[in-house]
Amino acid sequence: MTTSSLSKPEAPVEQANQLTKTCYQADQQVKFMYLQAEIDCLLEELKNLKRQRCESENVHG
């Protein structure tokens, strides 16, 4: 076998590895975006609870 015949099969493997990396990165990006949205919702919920507590203290205090 020559070097060129050995390198040809590697090209599809490298392409498959790149596709796997890209998909993995996209998957990680989706997870990150989901977690970021979850954090935003939780922060909003905390702000609302804090506001409600302050309003309740003002009414009772």
Buried (B, 14 or more C-beta within 10 A) or exposed (E): EEEEEEEEEEEEEEEEEEEEEEEEEEEEEEEEEEEEEEEEEEEEEEEEEEEEEEEEEEEEE
